[in-house]
Amino acid sequence: MGSAPRRGRLLGTAVAAAAMVLAACSPATDDDPTVEGDTQAGGATTVTFRLWDEVAAPAYQESFDAFMAQNPDIRVEVETVPWADYFERLPLDLSSGEMADIFWTNTSNFGRYADSGDLLNISETLGTEHDEWEGAITDLYRRDGSLWGVPQLWDSIALYYNAEMVERAGVDPNDLTWQPSPGGRRVAPDDTLLPAARSLTVDDEGRHPGEDGFDPSSTRVYGFNSQADLQAIYIDFLAQNGGQWQDGDRFAFASPEGEEAFQYLVDLINTHHVAPSAADTNPNGDLPQELFLQGRLALFQSGPYRLRTIADSADFEWGIAPMVGGPEGRVSVVHGVAAVGNAHSENIEATTTVLRWLGSADGQSALASQGIAFPAAVDAQQTFVDYWADRDVDVQPFLDAAQGETTPAPTGPNTNAGMNAATPILQDMFLGDVPVPEALREAQEAGNAALEE
């Protein structure tokens, strides 16, 4: 079920934007405060913890303050390394012995370090004696039958909507589905997204797509944010049509199901003109959020990592509805960050104790109570829900997405290299410069070739 519309300005004094975990978890911008000193401080064993998000860092400090009050023989120091440098420094610091005892990672990067023996095996280190974790994110960090990370926070996908616009157009944002479009221009019988997006899209003269004289070059309001956004858009549409992004560690999206799903998305932009041009969204993936906040985008499918910015900035009534469904229902990607243990740590026992704390509801409660992100510890999630409920925001659609049918985020030891090779080709496809079947084949071949390098 969706949330009731509410006023964004009610949250004008709240803390800054939350993490976007698939791409960057809201890239940090401050300098890297390198931790100095002995591993023993005041008789206590020092354990270092590294992350890339300056917004989450204070919540972790609060968590560790509580931990250290209960464990005076262990001192935890938090260090923040900016996202732009994080994964470039990680292998260098591991090889030089300068890496933190515990550090954040994402699904695209943990595999190579698990395979190379740089990470503690959580299945062996913690066993089953830990608080319950959200299953969809926990499974992302399993490899070769073992768990390699302690889940920390997660994202799923839902639909933000402009309440006045959908009411005026007679659109129910809670009941939107898409179907492959026969011949590209016709609307499939069970498709409600395209008609809704057409009724919400309007040019400067008040005309809608399909009406005589509609001018896509002077669009005042767009209906939906179809774009080359893996997490919020195309991996979800792919899964909802029965396709898969990967088969094992290799890309597998160039399939008949993939062609239908991507063709639908590309047509929303270039044939039906109900979504912003990829010429604008390819170089600026945040543009749809900007348009939504400007009142120029009616339906904005994205994750809880957008909550803070929208709540702080929107000056109109808005709400959250379930994500758009497809031929096989609503299938959301779930992605999240995990804390991993450095297998080369000189303080394995203390590191293990801190990892256990990081996996507990108590250890993650600060992330939840400050509204930073959904915690992976199930017993801490209600705190996050309550934080936003106190501000008249119903985040239940995100929970429903995570607990419903899901599709995995990209994983594998060299996924970043594969994504870097495939993404420019997919972006050209969204521009309409390359036919969808050809682009998918080229992107998959380039991505898989990069995986093997």
TIRODREN-217872 format. One line per 4 residues: number of its first residue (from 1); their letters; for each residue x, y, z of C-alpha. Coordinates in Angstrom, 3 decimals, m for minus. Layout:
residues N
NUM = a = X Y Z | ... $
END
This chain:
residues 453
1 = mgsa = 0.000 0.000 0.000 | 1.172 3.546 m0.621 | 1.738 6.428 1.703 | m0.588 9.333 2.220 $
5 = prrg = 0.572 12.560 0.542 | 2.396 14.965 2.808 | 4.329 18.227 2.803 | 8.043 18.027 2.160 $
9 = rllg = 8.755 21.243 4.077 | 7.851 19.541 7.357 | 11.308 17.975 7.258 | 13.238 21.118 6.498 $
13 = tava = 15.373 20.781 9.618 | 16.262 17.091 9.205 | 19.747 15.692 8.651 | 21.309 15.590 5.137 $
17 = aaam = 20.785 12.991 2.399 | 20.854 9.252 3.085 | 22.992 6.630 1.400 | 22.568 5.399 m2.144 $
21 = vlaa = 24.148 2.041 m1.705 | 24.356 0.558 m5.208 | 26.276 3.318 m6.875 | 27.934 5.271 m4.112 $
25 = cspa = 25.908 5.451 m0.914 | 25.792 9.249 m1.199 | 29.427 9.888 m2.035 | 31.339 11.489 0.804 $
29 = tddd = 33.077 14.768 0.130 | 35.149 15.436 3.199 | 38.837 14.633 3.575 | 40.086 11.275 4.734 $
33 = ptve = 40.774 11.503 8.484 | 43.502 8.894 8.667 | 43.599 7.097 12.002 | 46.908 7.424 13.791 $
37 = gdtq = 48.286 5.764 16.885 | 49.084 2.335 18.261 | 46.713 m0.565 18.036 | 46.701 m0.469 21.831 $
41 = agga = 45.305 2.747 23.342 | 44.970 3.167 27.088 | 45.193 m0.578 27.584 | 42.346 m1.199 25.132 $
45 = ttvt = 42.674 m2.998 21.801 | 41.951 m0.620 18.920 | 39.756 m1.808 16.053 | 39.464 0.440 13.007 $
49 = frlw = 36.278 0.739 10.950 | 36.240 2.295 7.466 | 33.281 3.513 5.394 | 32.719 5.958 2.551 $
53 = deva = 29.590 7.802 3.696 | 30.022 10.932 5.793 | 26.284 10.960 6.577 | 26.342 7.495 8.130 $
57 = apay = 29.632 8.057 9.982 | 28.109 9.955 12.965 | 25.507 7.200 13.423 | 28.274 4.616 13.541 $
61 = qesf = 30.163 6.734 16.046 | 27.063 6.788 18.244 | 26.779 3.021 17.887 | 30.420 2.457 18.801 $
65 = dafm = 30.162 4.784 21.787 | 27.464 2.458 23.135 | 29.601 m0.565 22.285 | 32.689 0.817 24.029 $
69 = aqnp = 30.675 1.606 27.155 | 29.877 m2.109 27.326 | 33.332 m3.261 26.166 | 35.940 m0.955 27.735 $
73 = dirv = 38.754 m3.261 26.622 | 38.059 m2.488 22.926 | 38.345 0.925 21.318 | 36.737 1.467 17.876 $
77 = evet = 37.941 4.248 15.599 | 35.887 5.365 12.577 | 37.619 6.555 9.429 | 35.881 7.946 6.337 $
81 = vpwa = 37.442 7.593 2.905 | 35.634 9.447 0.084 | 33.775 7.277 m2.412 | 35.876 8.605 m5.290 $
85 = dyfe = 39.001 7.072 m3.719 | 37.518 4.207 m1.739 | 37.853 1.224 m4.039 | 41.082 2.477 m5.580 $
89 = rlpl = 42.700 2.620 m2.143 | 41.209 m0.633 m0.855 | 43.514 m3.131 m2.655 | 46.551 m0.914 m2.063 $
93 = dlss = 45.848 m0.679 1.656 | 45.213 m4.409 1.906 | 48.517 m5.252 0.249 | 50.447 m2.746 2.370 $
97 = gema = 48.840 m3.793 5.655 | 47.203 m0.379 6.115 | 43.597 m1.495 5.642 | 41.100 m1.116 8.465 $
101 = difw = 40.144 m4.124 10.570 | 36.522 m3.796 9.417 | 35.329 m1.973 6.321 | 32.259 m1.327 4.212 $
105 = tnts = 31.864 m2.985 0.828 | 29.148 m3.435 m1.782 | 28.094 m6.417 m3.860 | 30.162 m5.401 m6.874 $
109 = nfgr = 33.427 m5.468 m4.951 | 33.415 m8.053 m2.189 | 33.791 m11.130 m4.407 | 37.374 m10.513 m5.476 $
113 = yads = 38.505 m10.115 m1.875 | 36.579 m13.138 m0.671 | 38.203 m15.194 m3.436 | 41.691 m13.899 m2.619 $
117 = gdll = 41.472 m14.755 1.089 | 41.415 m11.162 2.323 | 38.086 m11.413 4.181 | 36.993 m13.206 7.312 $
121 = nise = 34.498 m15.966 6.610 | 31.443 m14.755 8.535 | 29.832 m18.194 8.422 | 32.801 m19.492 10.399 $
125 = tlgt = 33.512 m16.374 12.482 | 29.986 m15.626 13.722 | 28.200 m18.832 12.820 | 24.455 m18.652 13.397 $
129 = ehde = 24.676 m16.820 16.713 | 23.542 m13.404 15.566 | 20.368 m11.338 15.307 | 18.070 m11.976 12.355 $
133 = wega = 19.109 m10.172 9.162 | 17.014 m9.201 6.145 | 17.270 m12.255 3.917 | 17.403 m10.530 0.540 $
137 = itdl = 20.536 m8.556 1.382 | 22.196 m11.339 3.369 | 22.042 m13.634 0.345 | 23.927 m11.066 m1.746 $
141 = yrrd = 27.051 m11.597 0.334 | 27.117 m15.381 0.080 | 29.770 m16.915 m2.143 | 30.908 m20.529 m2.472 $
145 = gslw = 28.510 m21.566 0.269 | 29.739 m19.052 2.865 | 28.724 m15.606 4.060 | 31.469 m12.976 3.739 $
149 = gvpq = 29.887 m9.816 5.134 | 27.720 m8.641 8.017 | 24.717 m6.879 6.384 | 24.374 m3.244 7.447 $
153 = lwds = 21.783 m1.337 5.440 | 19.688 m1.908 2.348 | 17.593 m0.353 m0.402 | 14.620 m1.504 m2.434 $
157 = ialy = 12.543 0.350 m5.014 | 9.187 2.159 m4.831 | 7.410 5.008 m6.622 | 7.415 8.634 m5.477 $
161 = ynae = 4.502 10.612 m6.882 | 3.275 14.195 m7.106 | m0.119 13.977 m5.406 | m1.723 16.973 m7.128 $
165 = mver = m0.651 15.834 m10.571 | m1.886 12.255 m10.249 | m5.182 13.416 m8.763 | m5.732 15.927 m11.553 $
169 = agvd = m4.958 13.283 m14.197 | m7.100 10.621 m12.502 | m4.097 8.306 m12.087 | m3.885 5.792 m9.254 $
173 = pndl = m0.146 5.502 m8.480 | m0.764 2.375 m6.403 | m1.905 0.328 m9.393 | 0.515 0.867 m12.267 $
177 = twqp = 1.772 m1.984 m14.433 | 3.604 m2.267 m17.733 | 3.379 m4.822 m20.522 | 5.556 m5.294 m23.615 $
181 = spgg = 4.221 m2.978 m26.275 | 3.265 m4.722 m29.575 | 4.920 m2.894 m32.447 | 6.355 m0.272 m30.121 $
185 = rrva = 3.597 2.341 m30.527 | 0.473 0.453 m29.454 | m0.498 0.039 m25.817 | m0.788 m3.514 m24.533 $
189 = pddt = m4.267 m4.275 m23.086 | m3.023 m4.700 m19.502 | m0.626 m1.742 m19.581 | m1.633 1.066 m17.220 $
193 = llpa = 1.766 2.799 m16.928 | 1.950 4.147 m20.477 | m1.596 5.614 m20.509 | m0.928 7.160 m17.086 $
197 = arsl = 2.390 8.606 m18.215 | 0.731 10.062 m21.319 | m1.972 11.736 m19.269 | 0.641 13.182 m16.913 $
201 = tvdd = 3.003 14.426 m19.641 | 2.206 17.867 m21.004 | 3.970 20.412 m23.211 | 4.018 24.193 m22.820 $
205 = egrh = 0.704 24.482 m24.673 | m1.041 21.924 m22.451 | m1.017 19.144 m25.043 | m0.335 15.491 m24.249 $
209 = pged = 1.665 12.921 m26.261 | m0.517 11.525 m29.041 | m2.510 14.760 m29.372 | m2.168 16.905 m32.490 $
213 = gfdp = 0.569 19.469 m32.124 | 2.246 17.958 m29.071 | 5.820 19.248 m28.993 | 8.267 16.940 m27.167 $
217 = sstr = 10.944 19.634 m27.331 | 8.853 21.897 m25.085 | 7.683 19.341 m22.521 | 6.720 21.069 m19.285 $
221 = vygf = 5.965 17.926 m17.227 | 7.110 14.346 m17.842 | 5.120 11.327 m16.710 | 7.813 8.832 m15.661 $
225 = nsqa = 11.589 8.583 m15.222 | 12.534 5.897 m17.747 | 16.337 6.165 m17.871 | 19.592 4.198 m17.874 $
229 = dlqa = 19.405 3.645 m14.113 | 20.268 0.050 m13.244 | 19.023 0.055 m9.664 | 15.806 2.048 m9.935 $
233 = iyid = 14.691 1.153 m13.448 | 16.091 m1.375 m15.833 | 17.206 m4.306 m13.688 | 13.705 m4.263 m12.147 $
237 = flaq = 11.904 m4.127 m15.508 | 14.149 m6.921 m16.761 | 13.285 m9.177 m13.816 | 9.585 m8.329 m14.096 $
241 = nggq = 9.628 m9.712 m17.623 | 11.285 m12.977 m16.589 | 14.821 m11.953 m17.562 | 17.976 m11.989 m15.490 $
245 = wqdg = 20.916 m9.642 m15.275 | 23.494 m12.324 m14.546 | 23.866 m16.076 m14.761 | 26.461 m16.805 m12.114 $
249 = drfa = 29.134 m14.160 m12.462 | 28.456 m13.547 m16.172 | 26.006 m11.085 m17.727 | 22.909 m12.637 m19.281 $
253 = fasp = 20.566 m9.723 m20.066 | 20.708 m10.091 m23.873 | 17.671 m12.352 m24.071 | 14.197 m12.146 m25.640 $
257 = egee = 12.870 m11.076 m22.220 | 15.598 m8.446 m22.001 | 14.835 m7.121 m25.475 | 11.164 m6.638 m24.594 $
261 = afqy = 11.879 m4.929 m21.284 | 14.552 m2.566 m22.604 | 12.537 m1.794 m25.741 | 9.619 m0.716 m23.575 $
265 = lvdl = 11.850 1.631 m21.571 | 13.538 3.081 m24.649 | 10.151 3.623 m26.299 | 8.878 5.552 m23.282 $
269 = inth = 11.615 8.084 m24.032 | 11.985 8.170 m27.798 | 8.637 6.966 m29.157 | 6.051 8.033 m26.590 $
273 = hvap = 7.944 11.057 m25.218 | 6.720 10.566 m21.656 | 10.190 10.483 m20.085 | 13.163 12.897 m20.185 $
277 = saad = 15.668 12.477 m22.984 | 18.619 10.195 m22.334 | 20.766 13.011 m23.715 | 19.993 14.751 m20.428 $
281 = tnpn = 19.758 11.823 m17.993 | 22.827 9.881 m19.188 | 25.291 12.567 m18.035 | 23.174 13.492 m14.997 $
285 = gdlp = 21.461 10.536 m13.366 | 20.062 12.836 m10.682 | 18.134 14.924 m13.207 | 14.819 13.051 m12.693 $
289 = qelf = 15.014 13.815 m8.965 | 15.630 17.464 m9.795 | 12.671 17.474 m12.186 | 10.460 15.815 m9.578 $
293 = lqgr = 11.361 18.479 m7.009 | 10.722 21.207 m9.599 | 7.239 19.845 m10.269 | 8.258 18.714 m13.753 $
297 = lalf = 8.103 14.928 m13.204 | 4.949 13.278 m11.896 | 6.138 9.709 m11.194 | 9.665 9.069 m9.937 $
301 = qsgp = 10.673 5.449 m9.366 | 13.661 5.217 m7.034 | 14.888 4.035 m3.640 | 14.864 5.172 m0.004 $
305 = yrlr = 18.227 6.825 m0.673 | 16.138 9.673 m2.166 | 13.926 10.063 0.895 | 15.935 12.678 2.727 $
309 = tiad = 16.422 14.988 m0.240 | 12.785 14.801 m1.296 | 11.529 15.284 2.261 | 13.787 18.293 2.780 $
313 = sadf = 13.184 19.946 m0.572 | 9.693 19.234 m1.951 | 7.227 22.093 m1.481 | 4.217 20.139 m2.788 $
317 = ewgi = 2.156 17.177 m1.633 | 3.864 13.889 m2.432 | 3.649 10.255 m1.466 | 5.196 6.834 m1.913 $
321 = apmv = 3.413 4.031 m3.772 | 4.490 0.493 m4.702 | 6.910 0.277 m7.601 | 5.506 m0.215 m11.092 $
325 = ggpe = 4.668 m3.879 m11.719 | 5.331 m5.914 m14.845 | 4.215 m9.107 m16.583 | 5.488 m11.184 m13.644 $
329 = grvs = 4.409 m8.762 m10.956 | 6.426 m6.389 m8.811 | 10.036 m7.564 m8.631 | 12.497 m5.193 m6.978 $
333 = vvhg = 16.237 m5.239 m6.878 | 17.484 m5.204 m3.293 | 20.956 m3.958 m2.668 | 22.878 m3.130 0.454 $
337 = vaav = 26.150 m2.499 2.187 | 27.962 m5.053 4.333 | 30.737 m4.733 6.896 | 33.547 m7.187 6.192 $
341 = gnah = 36.383 m8.306 8.409 | 39.997 m7.970 7.315 | 41.489 m11.451 7.437 | 44.940 m9.898 7.946 $
345 = seni = 43.935 m7.957 11.053 | 46.311 m8.229 14.000 | 43.292 m8.107 16.318 | 41.048 m10.905 15.059 $
349 = eatt = 39.369 m11.580 18.404 | 38.451 m7.936 18.996 | 37.469 m7.521 15.338 | 35.115 m10.477 15.664 $
353 = tvlr = 33.526 m8.925 18.759 | 32.925 m5.667 16.878 | 31.521 m7.512 13.863 | 29.040 m9.256 16.135 $
357 = wlgs = 27.969 m5.859 17.497 | 27.606 m4.467 13.960 | 25.247 m7.312 13.137 | 22.999 m6.711 16.124 $
361 = adgq = 19.826 m4.648 16.324 | 21.474 m2.593 19.078 | 24.501 m1.982 16.885 | 22.346 m0.785 13.975 $
365 = sala = 19.798 1.184 15.972 | 21.606 4.507 15.443 | 21.336 4.115 11.664 | 17.605 3.551 12.105 $
369 = sqgi = 16.873 6.171 14.768 | 18.522 8.901 12.697 | 16.592 7.874 9.579 | 19.818 7.163 7.679 $
373 = afpa = 18.783 3.896 6.004 | 16.872 0.679 6.487 | 18.994 m1.426 8.867 | 19.651 m5.031 7.900 $
377 = avda = 18.939 m6.238 11.442 | 15.236 m7.057 11.300 | 14.570 m6.031 14.905 | 15.926 m2.528 14.211 $
381 = qqtf = 13.779 m1.841 11.160 | 10.731 m0.616 13.052 | 12.833 2.188 14.482 | 13.516 3.434 10.958 $
385 = vdyw = 9.833 3.092 10.032 | 8.849 5.040 13.141 | 11.371 7.793 12.403 | 9.686 8.511 9.088 $
389 = adrd = 6.155 7.910 10.392 | 6.744 10.698 12.912 | 7.267 12.900 9.867 | 4.147 11.646 8.076 $
393 = vdvq = 6.074 9.476 5.609 | 4.950 5.884 5.112 | 7.954 3.798 3.974 | 6.006 0.531 3.911 $
397 = pfld = 6.231 0.210 0.087 | 10.005 m0.206 0.420 | 9.570 m2.917 3.048 | 6.963 m4.666 0.910 $
401 = aaqg = 9.348 m4.611 m2.055 | 12.210 m6.106 m0.035 | 10.015 m8.814 1.459 | 8.310 m9.672 m1.822 $
405 = ettp = 9.848 m11.161 m4.936 | 13.294 m9.700 m5.518 | 16.117 m9.831 m8.038 | 19.774 m9.725 m7.013 $
409 = aptg = 22.046 m6.748 m7.504 | 25.159 m7.282 m9.656 | 27.733 m9.496 m7.962 | 31.031 m11.136 m8.816 $
413 = pntn = 34.776 m10.584 m8.409 | 35.157 m8.296 m11.441 | 31.671 m6.868 m11.857 | 32.788 m3.246 m11.825 $
417 = agmn = 34.991 m3.800 m14.874 | 32.118 m5.518 m16.665 | 29.692 m2.722 m15.820 | 32.166 m0.087 m16.985 $
421 = aatp = 32.376 m1.820 m20.362 | 28.631 m2.419 m20.789 | 27.164 0.841 m19.499 | 28.218 3.213 m22.331 $
425 = ilqd = 26.622 0.879 m24.878 | 23.410 0.719 m22.857 | 23.391 4.507 m22.609 | 23.667 4.776 m26.403 $
429 = mflg = 20.715 2.403 m26.618 | 18.618 4.670 m24.374 | 19.539 7.568 m26.669 | 18.019 5.593 m29.526 $
433 = dvpv = 21.350 5.510 m31.377 | 21.632 1.690 m31.388 | 18.743 m0.780 m31.857 | 17.881 m2.556 m28.633 $
437 = peal = 18.734 m6.156 m29.674 | 22.068 m5.072 m31.142 | 22.943 m2.901 m28.135 | 22.141 m5.635 m25.628 $
441 = reaq = 24.299 m8.162 m27.474 | 27.203 m5.721 m27.744 | 26.898 m4.644 m24.104 | 26.755 m8.227 m22.860 $
445 = eagn = 29.739 m9.285 m24.967 | 31.795 m6.262 m23.894 | 30.857 m6.746 m20.258 | 31.686 m10.442 m20.207 $
449 = aale = 34.969 m9.845 m22.028 | 35.930 m7.299 m19.360 | 35.121 m9.827 m16.647 | 37.802 m12.127 m18.014 $
453 = e = 40.590 m9.551 m18.226 $
END
